[in-house]
Amino acid sequence: MASHLQSLGVLKDPLLVAAFKAVDRVDFVRSADKPYAYIDEPRPIGFGQTISQPSTVAFMLELLGPRPGQKILDVGAGSGYQAALLGRVVGFNEFGQELPTNQKGKVISLEFRPELATFARQNLAQYGLLAKRIVEVHCLNAAKGYAAEAPYDGIISAAAASEVPAAWQEQLAVGGRLVMPINATILQIVKEAPGQFTTNRFEGYSFVPFVPDGGPDD
């Protein structure tokens, strides 16, 4: 899959290439969908949600540009696939070796639906990312972000919203990147200074909707 995404031109960063090779998408789809895990298309994971198309995941992660040692907020854990890819980048060096505890990054992954939060944890556990405390999955609505671990070097959302939540902008570190869909457009927002942002837009995508209010608390 990594080679295919590289041939499409959507996967370029060597750290992300290594992550896509280390994390097998088949481990993050439902049993009935395992024969289709390597097709470049979204697959249903239940509750009206999907695991995103691999080429879209790669494209958005390239825009985010995660690095070892960074702290990332992952909105919409779903099956845990994107969190696993991010965990392989922030918790390991360029040779695939786990970083020392004091250098290790962290992924905070938020999921609105309890059943999917459980599914994500089960899938991530196969890679030891939860036990190593590289990835955490919290079952709560993400509209207010996760202030307890802020600021974040990067924030990425797998669900489309109608506007950028103010809490995400506040919790993004200066120099950090926020990548998210607004309707059918992917935004890459760079925080230049407190309250100052630069935005790049990429058209022509489709995502499940973000749920802005209510939902369970951790």
C-alpha positions as CSV (number, residue, x, y, z in Angstrom):
1,M,0.0,0.0,0.0
2,A,2.8,2.4,0.9
3,S,4.3,1.9,-2.6
4,H,1.0,2.5,-4.3
5,L,0.5,5.7,-2.3
6,Q,4.0,6.9,-3.2
7,S,3.2,6.2,-6.9
8,L,0.1,8.4,-6.6
9,G,2.3,11.2,-5.3
10,V,0.3,11.6,-2.0
11,L,2.9,9.9,0.2
12,K,6.4,11.4,0.2
13,D,7.7,12.0,3.7
14,P,10.1,9.1,4.7
15,L,8.7,9.1,8.2
16,L,5.2,8.6,7.0
17,V,6.3,6.0,4.4
18,A,7.8,4.0,7.3
19,A,4.6,4.4,9.3
20,F,2.4,3.1,6.5
21,K,4.7,0.1,6.1
22,A,4.6,-0.6,9.8
23,V,0.9,-0.2,10.4
24,D,-1.3,-2.7,8.5
25,R,-4.7,-1.3,7.5
26,V,-6.2,-4.8,7.6
27,D,-5.9,-4.7,11.4
28,F,-8.2,-1.6,11.5
29,V,-11.2,-2.8,9.5
30,R,-14.1,-5.1,10.4
31,S,-13.8,-8.8,9.7
32,A,-16.1,-8.7,6.7
33,D,-14.0,-5.9,5.2
34,K,-10.6,-7.5,5.5
35,P,-10.5,-8.7,1.9
36,Y,-10.9,-5.1,0.8
37,A,-8.5,-3.5,3.3
38,Y,-5.9,-2.6,0.6
39,I,-8.3,-1.0,-1.8
40,D,-7.9,2.7,-2.0
41,E,-11.4,3.5,-0.8
42,P,-13.2,4.2,2.5
43,R,-14.7,1.2,4.3
44,P,-17.6,1.2,6.9
45,I,-16.7,0.6,10.5
46,G,-20.2,0.9,11.9
47,F,-22.4,3.7,13.4
48,G,-22.4,5.6,10.1
49,Q,-18.6,6.0,10.2
50,T,-15.8,4.9,7.9
51,I,-12.1,4.3,7.9
52,S,-10.9,6.9,5.4
53,Q,-9.5,6.3,2.0
54,P,-5.8,5.6,2.4
55,S,-4.8,8.2,-0.2
56,T,-6.8,10.8,1.7
57,V,-5.2,9.8,5.0
58,A,-1.7,10.1,3.5
59,F,-2.5,13.4,1.9
60,M,-3.8,14.9,5.2
61,L,-0.8,13.5,7.2
62,E,1.6,15.0,4.7
63,L,-0.1,18.4,5.3
64,L,0.2,17.9,9.1
65,G,3.9,16.9,8.8
66,P,4.2,15.1,12.2
67,R,7.7,14.6,13.7
68,P,9.2,12.3,16.4
69,G,8.6,13.7,19.9
70,Q,5.6,15.8,18.9
71,K,2.2,15.9,20.7
72,I,-0.7,15.5,18.3
73,L,-4.5,15.7,18.9
74,D,-6.4,13.2,16.6
75,V,-10.1,14.0,16.3
76,G,-12.3,11.1,15.4
77,A,-10.4,8.0,16.3
78,G,-12.8,5.7,14.4
79,S,-11.0,2.4,14.2
80,G,-7.7,3.8,15.4
81,Y,-5.8,3.6,12.0
82,Q,-4.8,7.3,11.8
83,A,-3.8,7.3,15.5
84,A,-1.6,4.3,14.9
85,L,0.1,5.9,11.9
86,L,0.7,9.1,14.0
87,G,2.0,7.0,16.9
88,R,4.6,5.3,14.7
89,V,5.9,8.8,13.8
90,V,5.9,10.6,17.1
91,G,7.1,7.7,19.3
92,F,9.9,6.3,17.1
93,N,13.0,7.6,15.4
94,E,13.7,7.5,11.6
95,F,15.1,4.0,12.0
96,G,11.9,2.7,13.6
97,Q,13.4,2.4,17.1
98,E,11.2,3.5,20.0
99,L,12.3,6.8,21.5
100,P,13.4,7.1,25.1
101,T,10.5,8.1,27.5
102,N,11.7,11.7,27.8
103,Q,11.9,12.1,24.0
104,K,8.7,10.2,23.1
105,G,5.8,12.1,21.6
106,K,2.1,11.4,22.3
107,V,-1.1,11.1,20.3
108,I,-4.4,12.0,22.1
109,S,-7.2,10.5,20.1
110,L,-10.8,11.5,20.7
111,E,-13.8,9.4,19.7
112,F,-17.5,10.4,20.3
113,R,-18.9,6.9,20.1
114,P,-18.1,4.5,23.0
115,E,-18.3,1.4,20.7
116,L,-15.8,2.9,18.3
117,A,-13.5,4.0,21.1
118,T,-13.4,0.4,22.3
119,F,-12.8,-0.8,18.8
120,A,-9.9,1.7,18.4
121,R,-8.3,0.6,21.6
122,Q,-8.5,-3.1,20.7
123,N,-6.9,-2.4,17.3
124,L,-4.2,-0.1,18.8
125,A,-3.4,-2.7,21.5
126,Q,-2.1,-5.0,18.8
127,Y,0.8,-2.6,18.2
128,G,1.6,-1.9,21.8
129,L,0.9,1.8,21.4
130,L,-1.4,2.1,24.3
131,A,0.8,0.1,26.7
132,K,3.8,2.2,25.7
133,R,1.6,5.3,26.3
134,I,2.3,6.7,22.9
135,V,-1.4,6.8,22.1
136,E,-4.4,7.5,24.3
137,V,-8.0,7.1,23.3
138,H,-10.6,9.2,25.1
139,C,-14.3,8.8,24.6
140,L,-15.7,12.3,24.5
141,N,-17.0,15.0,22.1
142,A,-14.1,16.8,20.6
143,A,-15.7,20.3,20.1
144,K,-13.7,21.6,23.1
145,G,-10.5,19.8,22.2
146,Y,-8.5,18.3,25.1
147,A,-7.1,21.1,27.1
148,A,-5.4,18.8,29.7
149,E,-2.6,18.0,27.1
150,A,-2.5,21.3,25.2
151,P,-0.7,22.8,23.5
152,Y,-0.4,20.5,20.5
153,D,2.2,20.5,17.7
154,G,-0.5,19.3,15.4
155,I,-4.3,18.7,15.3
156,I,-6.0,16.6,12.7
157,S,-9.7,15.8,12.2
158,A,-11.2,13.0,10.2
159,A,-14.7,14.5,10.2
160,A,-16.1,17.5,8.3
161,A,-17.3,20.5,10.3
162,S,-18.9,23.8,9.2
163,E,-16.3,25.9,11.0
164,V,-13.0,25.6,12.8
165,P,-13.7,25.1,16.6
166,A,-12.2,28.0,18.5
167,A,-10.8,25.5,21.2
168,W,-8.7,23.8,18.6
169,Q,-7.2,27.1,17.5
170,E,-6.4,28.0,21.1
171,Q,-4.9,24.6,21.9
172,L,-2.6,24.6,18.8
173,A,1.0,25.6,19.6
174,V,2.6,28.5,17.8
175,G,4.1,27.0,14.7
176,G,1.7,24.1,14.9
177,R,-0.5,22.8,12.1
178,L,-4.3,22.1,12.1
179,V,-5.6,19.9,9.3
180,M,-9.3,19.4,8.9
181,P,-12.2,19.2,6.4
182,I,-14.7,22.0,6.2
183,N,-17.5,20.6,4.1
184,A,-15.7,19.3,0.9
185,T,-12.5,21.3,1.5
186,I,-9.4,20.2,3.4
187,L,-7.8,23.1,5.3
188,Q,-4.2,23.3,6.5
189,I,-4.0,26.0,9.1
190,V,-0.7,27.2,10.5
191,K,-0.6,29.2,13.7
192,E,1.9,31.9,13.1
193,A,1.4,33.7,16.5
194,P,-1.4,33.8,19.1
195,G,-4.6,34.6,17.2
196,Q,-2.8,34.8,13.8
197,F,-3.2,32.0,11.3
198,T,-2.3,31.2,7.7
199,T,-4.8,28.9,5.8
200,N,-4.3,26.8,2.7
201,R,-7.3,25.1,1.0
202,F,-7.6,21.9,-1.0
203,E,-10.9,21.2,-2.7
204,G,-12.8,18.1,-3.7
205,Y,-13.0,15.7,-0.7
206,S,-15.8,13.9,1.2
207,F,-16.0,13.1,4.9
208,V,-18.4,12.0,7.5
209,P,-19.8,14.9,9.5
210,F,-18.3,16.2,12.8
211,V,-20.7,16.0,15.8
212,P,-20.3,19.4,17.5
213,D,-22.4,19.2,20.6
214,G,-23.3,16.7,23.3
215,G,-21.9,13.2,23.6
216,P,-20.2,11.2,26.3
217,D,-17.6,12.5,28.7
218,D,-14.5,10.5,29.5
